[in-house]
Amino acid sequence: MYTPLRLFITTALVAATCLFNLPTQAQESGHADQNPIADSVNKEEHEIEHNLEESEEKFNIGQMIMHHIADSHEWEFSHGVAIPLPVILYSADRGIEVFSSSNFHNEHHEYNGYHLVHGDSETVEPVDHERKIYDFSITKNVASMMLSAIILVLIFTSIGKAYQRNVGKAPKGFQSAMEIVILFIRDDVVKPNVGPNYEKYLPYLLTLFFFILVNNILGLLPGAANVTGNIAITMTLAVITFIIVHINANKNYYKHLVSPPGVPAPLLLIMIPVEVVGVFMKPFSLMVRLFANMTAGHIILLSLFGLIFIFQSMFIAPVISLFALFLNFIEIMVAFIQAFIFTLLSSMYIGSAIEEHGHADHGH
């Protein structure tokens, strides 16, 4: 009896072991069947990631945007089409050196002991870092400003000659269109804000308006320079306004800075620093407002065009192109608005500085 019982128990244990092992074997079999599918999916994912990495290496949208809005030692109109600009350097040991920026077009971007450094903006540095050089090169922004100056001279010279030829006659054509803009700036911007002595400051303010306007519009053209999107340019314009304001300011203006009327003596310790900070915040706001608005517009447009190369799809290109065209019209409007605002605020700052009234509101 012991032998049949032992045989029964052994048989039962073997059967139970086989029964419990069946799901595991089935699961392993299933995994074995699914391994080729999983491997295929993983392979496709790796290929997609690899293609994306290659695409990012081939086209870097951030690099493209910075390349177009930054200053450069050559004027690039399109990919592969560029005009080299003159590099003008001065050093104590060599004196003045003038050569073309095309000499830097080699493997190491070096020429005659100088190195062209590509960063947020291009700079020329001596290979020997102990040497001190002064860079007076004609960069893309400088060349664009020269171009805008020539355009302004041609426009207003032709308008002046038209007035001399047509004395007593109504203006027509381009002369009539420009007269509307000039009279608007004179009668609605400069005269109300500067006051009775506006004629003294009208030439500067008109020049300021048209210089900003022309450079804003030129910056929207393909391959153009981003002049008003360069903070050094907007800072220079703001500093010129700051100098004009404080050279022509009267005693009432300075009195309001050191002794604001109606302020108790104990509060002067707080108010005088606030007033002085406000003096420098005015040109700072002029500088940043123009720079930020024009740069932001360029970045948005370039980002939209960059999406075409990122997605690499013929279906998205027309949509982005239409949207970019719409934004271009907005940018043209912004170009006029920013020139108007810069001129308006400059007129207000000048008017507040030369106003004779003892309790004048000095733009606070």
Stockholm file with secondary structure:
# STOCKHOLM 1.0

chainA/1-364         MYTPLRLFITTALVAATCLFNLPTQAQESGHADQNPIADSVNKEEHEIEHNLEESEEKFNIGQMIMHHIADSHEWEFSHGVAIPLPVILYSADRGIEVFSSSNFHNEHHEYNGYHLVHGDSETVEPVDHERKIYDFSITKNVASMMLSAIILVLIFTSIGKAYQRNVGKAPKGFQSAMEIVILFIRDDVVKPNVGPNYEKYLPYLLTLFFFILVNNILGLLPGAANVTGNIAITMTLAVITFIIVHINANKNYYKHLVSPPGVPAPLLLIMIPVEVVGVFMKPFSLMVRLFANMTAGHIILLSLFGLIFIFQSMFIAPVISLFALFLNFIEIMVAFIQAFIFTLLSSMYIGSAIEEHGHADHGH
#=GR chainA/1-364 SS CHHHHHHHHHHHHHHHHHHHHHHHHHHHHHHHHHHHHHHHHHHHHHHHHHHHHHHHHHCCHHHHHHHHHSCCSEEEEETTEEEECEEEEEETTTEEEEEEGGGGCSTTCEETTEEEECSSSCEEEESSTTSCEEECCCCHHHHHHHHHHHHHHHHHHHHHHHHHHTTTSCCCTHHHHHHHHHHHIIIIIIHHHHCTTGGGTHHHHHHHHHHHHHHHHHTTSTTCCCSTTCHHHHHHHHHHHHHHHHHHCCHHHHHHHHSCTTCCGGGHHHHHHHHHHHHHHHHHHHHHHHHHHHHHHHHHHHHHHHHHHHHTCTTHHHHHHHHHHHHHHHHHHHHHHHHHHHHHHHHHHHHHHHCCCTTCCCCC
#=GC SS_cons         CHHHHHHHHHHHHHHHHHHHHHHHHHHHHHHHHHHHHHHHHHHHHHHHHHHHHHHHHHCCHHHHHHHHHSCCSEEEEETTEEEECEEEEEETTTEEEEEEGGGGCSTTCEETTEEEECSSSCEEEESSTTSCEEECCCCHHHHHHHHHHHHHHHHHHHHHHHHHHTTTSCCCTHHHHHHHHHHHIIIIIIHHHHCTTGGGTHHHHHHHHHHHHHHHHHTTSTTCCCSTTCHHHHHHHHHHHHHHHHHHCCHHHHHHHHSCTTCCGGGHHHHHHHHHHHHHHHHHHHHHHHHHHHHHHHHHHHHHHHHHHHHTCTTHHHHHHHHHHHHHHHHHHHHHHHHHHHHHHHHHHHHHHHCCCTTCCCCC
//
